[in-house]
Structure formats: structure tokens, C-alpha cells
Amino acid sequence: MAIHKDNCNKSLETITNIPTALKMKKTKRTPKKNALIIMIIGMFVIATSQIISHFVKLPDLAKGSFIGIGIGLLILSVIFGNFKTSK
């Protein structure tokens, strides 16, 4: 049983012809969505630092750094999320 060259090309063509509905589309991130992600990360950093410092003795520099980074991310998210819509 020999496979003809034409049959191989046809099967390859059917594999590569994926309908456009099945292709993954890139979603555009809006500034509001980015601000929400940054806010969640900031809250997570602060909460994680509090939990870790409860169980493990952290130096003051580490505590302050984690809290400062978290607050900085929260402020950054407020600035990024504060866009006025044009009328």
C-alpha cells in the first residue's frame, strides 16, 4: 500500500486550514484592567508580607520594603485607573 504524494499534501492542507473562529485572539488590555491587576498585586504583596512576618521574624528593612512596594503599587493603580472618558 503506497501513499501518494498528492494525498499527503491534501491531509497537510486540511490540518493547516484551521477556521478563524478557533484561532486564539489576542485580547486588548484596557488601562482600567491593567490598573485592577496592579491593585490586586499590591494587596497581595501587603497581605503576604503580613502573613510571613507573623510566622517568621523578618527584619524591619524587609517589612518596610514589602509594605512600601505594596503601597506603591496601590498608588500606581489609582493613578493608572483614573482616566476620564471623552464626551
C-alpha positions as CSV (number, residue, x, y, z in Angstrom):
1,M,0.0,0.0,0.0
2,A,1.7,3.1,-1.2
3,I,0.8,6.6,-0.1
4,H,0.7,9.0,-3.0
5,K,2.3,12.4,-2.7
6,D,-1.0,14.1,-3.5
7,N,-2.7,12.5,-0.5
8,C,0.0,13.7,1.9
9,N,-0.3,17.3,0.6
10,K,-4.1,17.2,1.0
11,S,-4.0,16.0,4.5
12,L,-1.4,18.6,5.4
13,E,-3.6,21.3,3.9
14,T,-6.6,20.2,5.9
15,I,-4.6,20.3,9.1
16,T,-3.3,23.8,8.5
17,N,-6.7,25.2,7.4
18,I,-8.0,26.0,10.9
19,P,-11.1,28.0,10.9
20,T,-10.6,31.6,12.1
21,A,-13.2,31.1,14.9
22,L,-11.0,28.6,16.5
23,K,-7.8,30.6,16.4
24,M,-6.8,32.3,19.6
25,K,-7.4,36.1,19.5
26,K,-5.3,38.5,21.5
27,T,-7.3,40.4,23.9
28,K,-6.5,44.1,24.3
29,R,-6.0,45.1,27.9
30,T,-7.5,48.4,28.8
31,P,-5.9,50.8,31.2
32,K,-8.7,50.0,33.8
33,K,-7.9,46.3,33.6
34,N,-4.2,46.9,34.0
35,A,-4.9,49.1,37.0
36,L,-7.0,46.4,38.5
37,I,-4.2,43.8,38.1
38,I,-1.7,46.2,39.6
39,M,-4.1,46.8,42.6
40,I,-4.5,43.1,43.2
41,I,-0.8,42.5,43.1
42,G,-0.2,45.4,45.6
43,M,-2.8,44.0,48.0
44,F,-1.3,40.5,47.6
45,V,2.2,41.8,48.4
46,I,1.0,43.6,51.6
47,A,-1.1,40.6,52.8
48,T,1.7,38.2,52.1
49,S,4.3,40.3,54.0
50,Q,1.9,40.5,57.0
51,I,1.4,36.7,57.0
52,I,5.0,35.9,56.6
53,S,6.0,38.4,59.4
54,H,3.5,36.7,61.7
55,F,5.2,33.3,61.4
56,V,8.8,34.3,60.7
57,K,10.9,37.0,62.3
58,L,11.6,39.5,59.4
59,P,14.0,42.4,59.8
60,D,12.5,45.9,59.8
61,L,14.0,46.6,56.4
62,A,12.2,43.6,54.8
63,K,8.9,44.5,56.4
64,G,9.2,48.1,55.3
65,S,10.2,47.2,51.8
66,F,7.3,44.8,51.3
67,I,4.8,47.3,52.7
68,G,6.3,50.1,50.7
69,I,6.2,48.2,47.4
70,G,2.6,47.2,48.1
71,I,1.6,50.8,48.8
72,G,3.5,52.0,45.8
73,L,1.6,49.5,43.6
74,L,-1.7,50.6,45.1
75,I,-1.0,54.3,44.4
76,L,0.2,53.4,40.9
77,S,-3.0,51.6,40.2
78,V,-5.1,54.6,41.4
79,I,-3.1,56.9,39.1
80,F,-3.4,54.5,36.1
81,G,-7.1,53.8,36.7
82,N,-8.1,57.5,36.8
83,F,-8.7,58.2,33.2
84,K,-11.6,60.4,32.2
85,T,-13.7,59.3,29.3
86,S,-14.1,61.8,26.5
87,K,-17.6,63.0,25.6
